[in-house]
Each structure stands twice: as structure tokens, then as C-alpha cells.
Amino acid sequence: MLLTTPRLRLVLAAPPFDPSVHDWVAEAPGPGVWELAGITARAAEVGWYVPPWGLFVVIRSADDRAVGGVGFHGPPGADGSVEIGYELAPSARGAGYATEAVRAVCELALADAEVRAVTARTLPANEASQAVLLRCGFHRVPVPPPDGMVHFRLTAPTA
């Protein structure tokens, strides 16, 4: 599966994740990409991996280099929500790529009739990631959860 944005291609990385199939920038893939790859691999091992609810490799179209990953922590839950995660290489940050990638996976998710909301979590100090989510239309969940993370939610438009 391939998602495209004006400057990126997001390629679904079916398990098992093989980073060697992409030309990565020097400092990627980072730990967040490996975490998403691990979530997807564990889902495949237990038989509940269902595309597209996994990792997408983020490829910069201008130079065909993989700069990070974005994706889902799993398929929609019983409450109709999916959680996303993302990480870009430091050299790719600050250029709007994260915003493009997050928008693309949110559009994909919210086009699915099962999905009523997309959720995300950030560390309290990660203001750049919080800004990405706010630009993509997410709202901060007002009650702080016990995990110490800042939670965000993007709700599907009602018909």
C-alpha cells in the first residue's frame, strides 16, 4: 500500500520489517520506527496484523530517501479508535514532513467506517510533536492520564 502527499511517499512495511529495502538518511531509522515495527511484528506473530494498521516508511520524494516512520499501534479497538505514532530522523525535522505524514495516515484511518477517532500520545516536553498533532486537528485530552503522557484525540467528522 502506498500513500502520497505533496512531498512524501508512505510505503506500508509489511512484517517482518526490513530496513535494507529503503535508502535511509544517515540517522534513521530511529528508535520510534523500530518500536512501531516491533508492534507490527508482534501483531503478525499472534495473527492479528491487518493491513494497513501497521508501520509506513516515510520516503522523501525529492531524493527518494527514507526519513522515518509513521503508523498505527494496531487495528481499530472496540471503541472505534486507533492510536498512531511517528518519528523522523533529526535531519528531516522542522520541514513539515511529520505534519504531512500524520495527516495522510489520519485521512486513511478516518476513511474507514470502523474508525471514530485517532489518538496519539507524547512526552510532556515534546512540544514539537504536540504542535504537529494540533496542526493536524487533534485536541488535547483535558484529563491527564496516569501514564504521565500528554494524550491527543482527533474525532471523525459526523455525517
C-alpha positions in Angstrom: 0.0 0.0 0.0 1.2 3.5 -0.9 0.0 6.8 0.5 1.3 10.0 -1.2 1.5 13.6 -0.1 2.9 16.6 -2.0 6.4 15.8 -0.8 6.3 12.3 0.6 5.5 8.7 -0.2 4.4 6.5 2.7 5.1 2.8 2.0 3.4 0.2 4.1 6.1 -2.0 5.6 4.5 -5.5 5.9 6.1 -7.6 8.6 8.8 -8.6 9.1 10.3 -5.0 8.8 13.4 -5.0 6.6 15.0 -1.6 6.7 17.5 -2.6 4.0 14.9 -2.3 1.3 15.0 1.5 1.7 17.8 4.1 1.3 17.7 5.7 4.7 19.2 9.1 5.7 22.2 8.5 8.0 20.5 8.8 11.4 17.4 6.7 10.5 15.6 4.5 11.3 15.4 5.7 14.8 14.0 4.0 18.0 10.4 5.2 17.3 10.4 3.5 13.9 11.8 0.3 15.5 9.1 0.5 18.2 6.3 0.7 15.5 8.0 -2.1 13.6 8.0 -4.2 16.7 4.4 -3.6 17.4 3.5 -4.6 13.9 5.7 -7.7 14.1 4.2 -8.8 17.4 0.7 -8.4 15.9 1.7 -10.5 12.9 3.1 -13.2 15.2 -0.2 -13.6 17.1 -2.3 -13.4 14.0 -4.0 -10.1 14.3 -2.0 -7.9 12.0 -4.4 -6.5 9.4 -3.0 -4.1 6.8 -3.0 -1.1 6.8 -2.8 -1.0 10.6 1.0 -1.1 10.9 4.1 0.8 10.0 4.6 3.1 7.0 8.1 4.1 6.0 8.2 7.8 5.2 10.2 8.5 2.0 11.1 12.0 0.9 10.2 12.2 -2.8 12.8 14.9 -3.6 15.7 12.5 -3.0 14.0 9.1 -2.6 15.4 8.7 0.9 13.6 7.2 3.9 13.5 9.7 6.7 11.3 8.0 9.3 8.2 6.1 10.0 4.5 6.7 10.9 1.8 4.2 11.6 -0.7 2.6 13.8 -0.3 0.7 17.0 -2.9 -1.8 15.8 -6.3 -2.1 14.2 -9.3 -0.2 15.5 -10.3 -1.1 19.0 -13.8 -1.8 20.3 -14.3 1.9 20.9 -13.5 2.7 17.3 -10.2 4.4 17.9 -6.7 3.8 16.5 -3.5 5.1 18.0 -0.7 6.5 15.9 3.0 7.0 16.4 5.7 8.6 14.3 9.3 9.6 14.3 11.5 11.4 11.8 15.3 11.5 11.5 16.7 14.7 13.1 17.8 16.0 9.7 14.2 15.7 8.4 12.5 17.5 11.3 11.2 21.1 11.1 10.3 20.9 7.4 6.6 19.9 7.8 7.1 16.2 6.9 5.7 14.9 10.1 2.6 17.0 9.6 2.2 15.7 6.1 2.7 12.1 7.2 0.4 12.3 10.2 -2.4 13.9 8.0 -2.0 11.1 5.5 -2.4 8.3 8.0 -5.3 10.1 9.7 -7.1 10.5 6.4 -6.6 6.8 5.8 -7.9 5.9 9.2 -10.9 8.2 9.2 -12.0 6.9 5.8 -12.6 3.5 7.4 -16.1 3.1 8.7 -14.9 1.4 11.8 -12.8 4.3 12.9 -14.4 7.0 15.0 -11.2 8.6 16.4 -7.4 8.7 16.0 -5.4 9.0 19.2 -1.8 9.9 20.0 0.5 10.4 23.0 3.6 12.5 23.5 6.0 13.1 26.3 5.1 16.4 28.1 8.4 18.0 26.9 7.9 17.1 23.3 6.3 20.4 22.2 7.3 19.9 18.5 5.3 16.6 18.4 2.3 18.3 20.2 2.4 21.1 17.6 2.3 18.5 14.8 -0.9 17.0 16.3 -2.5 20.3 16.8 -1.8 21.3 13.2 -3.5 18.1 12.1 -6.7 18.9 14.0 -6.1 16.9 17.2 -7.3 18.2 20.5 -5.6 17.6 23.8 -7.4 15.3 26.1 -8.2 17.5 29.1 -7.8 15.0 31.9 -4.2 13.9 32.5 -4.0 10.1 32.4 -1.9 8.2 35.0 0.8 7.3 32.4 2.3 10.8 32.5 2.0 11.3 28.8 0.0 14.0 27.0 -2.9 12.5 25.1 -4.5 13.8 22.0 -7.6 12.8 20.0 -8.9 13.5 16.5 -12.5 12.7 16.1 -14.1 11.6 12.8 -16.4 14.2 11.3 -20.1 13.3 11.8 -22.3 13.0 8.7 
